[in-house]
Amino acid sequence: MAEAMNPPMTRERMRADLARALRMGPEEIEGGDDLSDLGLDSMRAMALVLRWTEGGLQLDFGELAERPTLDGWWAVAERAMAKRAHG
């Protein structure tokens, strides 16, 4: 099962995945930085969402697009994880 093979989603894992996609160091991404200003385009964003979805985290791409920051994406992920945990 894919979920068991992937580490649990954490804010730092999300930051690291974003940094890898943007070819930069995780420390270069601040919580309020606009991800598109850092170079995240829709194709890279979709690839990240697909990877996270395959790992068991169901995220709404439209909701992420409305909040294009690490802080915004993490808030969406926390809600998705809470929803999954509570059925």
Secondary structure as a PSIPRED ss2 file (coil, helix, strand):
# PSIPRED VFORMAT (PSIPRED V4.0)

   1 M C   1.000  0.000  0.000
   2 A H   0.000  1.000  0.000
   3 E H   0.000  1.000  0.000
   4 A H   0.000  1.000  0.000
   5 M H   0.000  1.000  0.000
   6 N C   1.000  0.000  0.000
   7 P C   1.000  0.000  0.000
   8 P C   1.000  0.000  0.000
   9 M C   1.000  0.000  0.000
  10 T C   1.000  0.000  0.000
  11 R H   0.000  1.000  0.000
  12 E H   0.000  1.000  0.000
  13 R H   0.000  1.000  0.000
  14 M H   0.000  1.000  0.000
  15 R H   0.000  1.000  0.000
  16 A H   0.000  1.000  0.000
  17 D H   0.000  1.000  0.000
  18 L H   0.000  1.000  0.000
  19 A H   0.000  1.000  0.000
  20 R H   0.000  1.000  0.000
  21 A H   0.000  1.000  0.000
  22 L H   0.000  1.000  0.000
  23 R C   1.000  0.000  0.000
  24 M C   1.000  0.000  0.000
  25 G C   1.000  0.000  0.000
  26 P H   0.000  1.000  0.000
  27 E H   0.000  1.000  0.000
  28 E H   0.000  1.000  0.000
  29 I C   1.000  0.000  0.000
  30 E C   1.000  0.000  0.000
  31 G C   1.000  0.000  0.000
  32 G C   1.000  0.000  0.000
  33 D C   1.000  0.000  0.000
  34 D C   1.000  0.000  0.000
  35 L C   1.000  0.000  0.000
  36 S C   1.000  0.000  0.000
  37 D C   1.000  0.000  0.000
  38 L C   1.000  0.000  0.000
  39 G C   1.000  0.000  0.000
  40 L C   1.000  0.000  0.000
  41 D C   1.000  0.000  0.000
  42 S H   0.000  1.000  0.000
  43 M H   0.000  1.000  0.000
  44 R H   0.000  1.000  0.000
  45 A H   0.000  1.000  0.000
  46 M H   0.000  1.000  0.000
  47 A H   0.000  1.000  0.000
  48 L H   0.000  1.000  0.000
  49 V H   0.000  1.000  0.000
  50 L H   0.000  1.000  0.000
  51 R H   0.000  1.000  0.000
  52 W H   0.000  1.000  0.000
  53 T H   0.000  1.000  0.000
  54 E H   0.000  1.000  0.000
  55 G C   1.000  0.000  0.000
  56 G C   1.000  0.000  0.000
  57 L C   1.000  0.000  0.000
  58 Q C   1.000  0.000  0.000
  59 L C   1.000  0.000  0.000
  60 D C   1.000  0.000  0.000
  61 F H   0.000  1.000  0.000
  62 G H   0.000  1.000  0.000
  63 E H   0.000  1.000  0.000
  64 L H   0.000  1.000  0.000
  65 A H   0.000  1.000  0.000
  66 E H   0.000  1.000  0.000
  67 R C   1.000  0.000  0.000
  68 P C   1.000  0.000  0.000
  69 T C   1.000  0.000  0.000
  70 L H   0.000  1.000  0.000
  71 D H   0.000  1.000  0.000
  72 G H   0.000  1.000  0.000
  73 W H   0.000  1.000  0.000
  74 W H   0.000  1.000  0.000
  75 A H   0.000  1.000  0.000
  76 V H   0.000  1.000  0.000
  77 A H   0.000  1.000  0.000
  78 E H   0.000  1.000  0.000
  79 R H   0.000  1.000  0.000
  80 A H   0.000  1.000  0.000
  81 M H   0.000  1.000  0.000
  82 A H   0.000  1.000  0.000
  83 K H   0.000  1.000  0.000
  84 R H   0.000  1.000  0.000
  85 A H   0.000  1.000  0.000
  86 H C   1.000  0.000  0.000
  87 G C   1.000  0.000  0.000
